[in-house]
Amino acid sequence: MQYQVPQFIEVEDKIFGPLTLKQFIYVAGGGGLCLAIYTLLPLYLAIPLSLPVAIFSLALAFYQINGRPFIIAMEHAVGYFFGTKLYLWKQRAPDMPSIQSQADAASRTATSEAHLGLTVPKLSNSKLKDLSWSLNIKDRQNAGSNGPEFQI
């Protein structure tokens, strides 16, 4: 027994002529609001107030941003403006290090190079990196080589 599988499940049905149900509701709602503004206010106030309503309702019905409906972009904009935000801050290193820290770094580097006979990079501000580097150097010194040896 064979079954027919629907092919275009994301395409909405055209119910009101060339309009889908959502489009019809947006256009009818905007038109009704424009009509209410026109009947309740004088003409010189009705036109400037109903023009943005008409543009907004037509945008909701027909305008797409990156292939997605305008209502989704509006949802995202409202969520962004009124939602909580997470601000991350990454502290920068000072532009000019103090003379004391430069002298300490130079003396530690010179002592390490003379003691191990290896080229040691500048020490970083991270104690974990410094500890990892010193353990790696001690392991190489105990092994009696300056690095991994490869045999071909």
C-alpha positions in Angstrom: 0.0 0.0 0.0 1.4 3.4 -1.0 0.8 6.7 0.7 1.2 10.1 -0.7 3.6 12.2 1.3 2.9 16.0 1.3 5.7 17.8 -0.5 5.2 21.5 0.4 4.4 21.5 4.1 5.9 24.9 4.8 3.8 26.8 2.2 0.7 28.3 3.7 -2.7 27.9 2.0 -4.1 30.9 0.1 -7.5 31.3 1.7 -8.7 34.8 0.8 -7.7 35.1 -2.8 -4.0 35.7 -3.1 -3.6 36.2 0.7 -3.0 33.6 3.4 -5.0 33.7 6.7 -2.2 35.6 8.5 -1.8 38.1 5.8 -5.6 38.7 5.6 -5.8 39.3 9.4 -2.9 41.8 9.3 -4.3 43.7 6.4 -7.9 43.6 7.7 -6.7 44.7 11.2 -4.6 47.6 9.9 -7.4 48.7 7.5 -10.0 48.5 10.4 -7.7 50.6 12.6 -7.2 53.1 9.9 -10.9 53.3 9.3 -11.5 53.9 13.1 -8.9 56.6 13.1 -10.5 58.2 10.0 -14.0 58.2 11.5 -13.0 59.4 15.0 -10.5 62.2 14.1 -10.5 65.1 11.7 -8.8 64.5 8.3 -5.7 66.6 9.1 -5.0 64.3 12.1 -6.3 61.1 10.7 -3.9 60.9 7.7 -0.6 61.4 9.7 -1.8 58.9 12.3 -3.2 56.2 10.0 -0.2 56.2 7.6 2.2 54.5 10.0 -0.5 52.0 11.0 -1.1 51.2 7.3 2.6 50.8 6.6 3.1 48.6 9.7 0.2 46.3 8.8 1.4 46.0 5.2 4.9 45.2 6.5 3.5 42.5 8.8 1.6 41.0 5.9 4.1 41.1 3.1 7.6 42.3 4.1 10.3 39.7 4.7 13.8 40.1 6.2 16.3 37.4 5.1 13.5 35.2 3.9 11.7 35.3 7.3 8.4 37.2 8.1 8.6 40.7 9.5 6.7 39.6 12.7 9.7 37.4 13.7 12.1 40.3 13.3 9.8 42.4 15.5 9.7 39.6 18.1 13.5 39.5 18.2 13.8 43.3 18.4 11.4 43.5 21.3 13.2 40.6 23.1 16.5 42.3 22.6 15.4 45.7 23.8 13.5 44.5 26.8 15.3 41.3 27.7 18.3 40.9 30.0 21.7 41.3 28.5 25.0 39.6 29.5 27.9 41.9 29.3 31.3 40.3 29.3 34.4 42.3 30.1 38.0 41.2 29.4 40.5 43.1 31.3 43.5 44.3 29.3 47.1 44.2 30.4 48.4 47.6 31.5 50.0 49.6 28.7 53.2 50.4 30.5 54.3 47.8 33.1 55.9 49.1 36.2 59.7 49.2 36.5 59.5 46.8 39.4 57.7 44.1 37.4 60.1 44.5 34.5 63.1 44.0 36.7 61.5 41.0 38.3 60.7 39.4 35.0 64.2 40.1 33.6 65.9 38.6 36.6 63.7 35.5 36.6 64.3 35.0 32.9 68.1 35.3 33.2 68.2 32.9 36.2 66.1 30.3 34.4 68.2 30.5 31.2 71.4 30.2 33.0 70.2 27.4 35.2 68.6 25.2 32.6 70.5 26.2 29.5 67.2 26.6 27.6 65.5 29.5 26.0 62.7 30.5 28.2 59.9 32.7 26.9 58.7 35.7 28.8 56.7 34.9 31.9 53.0 35.6 31.6 50.7 37.0 34.1 49.0 33.6 34.5 50.4 31.5 37.4 48.9 28.4 35.9 50.9 28.9 32.6 54.0 29.6 34.6 53.6 26.5 36.7 53.0 24.4 33.6 56.1 25.8 31.9 58.3 25.2 34.8 57.1 21.6 35.2 57.7 21.0 31.5 61.3 22.4 31.7 62.1 20.3 34.8 60.8 17.2 33.1 63.0 17.8 30.1 66.0 18.5 32.2 65.5 15.3 34.2 65.1 13.3 30.9 68.5 14.7 29.7 67.3 16.2 26.5 66.0 19.5 25.1 63.0 18.0 23.5 61.4 14.9 22.0 63.7 12.7 20.0 62.5 11.2 16.8 64.1 8.2 15.1 63.6 7.4 11.5 
